[in-house]
Amino acid sequence: MQRINPIGCYDPTPNAYSHAVRVGNVLHISGQGGENVYGELSLNFAKQTKQAIQNLITILNTQNASLEHIAMLRVLVKDHCTEKHAILIEIFKQHWQTFPACTLIPVPTLALEKMQIEIEATAYLP
């Protein structure tokens, strides 16, 4: 097993986890919120979603992979509503031409008070 905590993402070790773990050609990516490299969160749902996807890209890049290698997404959305769902769909359409399998899970809260979205992924690497 290889644990992955890229420089382009904030340091998760104080919170007792790694951003990803590679087992063979399978990459298990921990839930990525909208935190930037400094751990800061925008209050805007769309910005958090875009940052979460950028975090996925940063992690995948360390393994010479891209979003197209993701087979499964699990998306947790705080206080889910049709407006947030529409934003999520639009942003996903900007990043994928063919979509991975996906489960959307509405939740009342996430790990950080200001966190509105968390995206977990499983990727199969080239």
N, C-alpha and C positions, 0 to 999 in steps of 0.2 A: 504494500500500500504506500502511496505517496500523498502526503498532505500538502496542500497548495494554498499559500497566502501571498498573492502577488503584491508588489510594491504599489501598483496603481489603485489598490483598494485600501480602505482603512484597516488597521490592525485589529483582528477579531480576538486575539489571544487573551486580552484582559476579560473577555466575556466567555472564555472557556470553550471555544470552538474554532474550526478551520473553515475557510471559505469553500474549499472543495477537497475531496479525496478521490484519487484515481486508483482503481483496482482493475488491472489489465487495461482493456480499451474502454472501460466504463468510467465516466466522470460523474460523481455525485456532487452537485453544487448546493451548498446551504442556501436557505432563503436569503435573497438579496433585497434589501430595502433601498430606499432612495438616498442613502448616506453617500456623501462624496468622500474623497480620500482623507479628509479631516474629521469625518464623522458627523458632518453638518447635514441637516435635513431642511429642504424647502418646505413651506407650508402648502404648496400647490401640488395637487394630485398628479397632474400631467408631468410636472417636473420630476416628482419622485419616481414615477413610472419610467420615464426616460433614463434617469440615473440608475435605477435598478437594472435596466437592460444594458446600460453601458458597463455596469459592474459585471454582468454575465459575460459580455464581450471581452472585458479585460481578463477574466479568469480563463475563458476559452482560448484566448490568444496565447496564454502561457503553454498551451498544449497543441499549438498549431491547428486549432479548430475554430469554428465559427458558429453562429446561431443555427445554421443549417444542420449541425450535428446533434442538436437537441431533439430527443425523441419525446420527452414528457416534461410538461410544465405543471406546477401546482402554484396557483396564484391566490394569495390571501388578500382580501380587500376589506379594510376597516370601514364600517358603516356603508356597505355596498348599496348603490342606487343605480337607476338607469343612466344617469348622467355619467357617473364614473365608468360604468360598463361601456358606454359609447366611446369615451376617451380611450379606454384600454384597447378596444377593438381597433380604433383608428391608429394608435401607436403601433400595435402589433402588425397591422397592414403595412406600415412603413419599414418594418424590419424583416418580415418573412414573406416570401412569395408562396411557399407551401408551408402550412402551419403544422407545428408539432401537436401531439395529443396534449390536452390541457384540462385541468380541473380547476374551476373557480370556486373558492371557499369564502363566503362572507363571514367576517368575524367581528365581534364587538370591540376588540382591542388587539394591539400587537405589542411586541417587546418594548418599544419606546413610545412614549406618550404622543409624540408628533408623527410617528410612522403611520402612513396610510395604506401602504402596499408592501408585500413581500413576495418575491418570486423564487421558487425552488425549482431546480432542473436536474434532469438526468440526460447526459449526452453520451453518444457512442463515438469514439475518437477514430480518426483515420489511421 
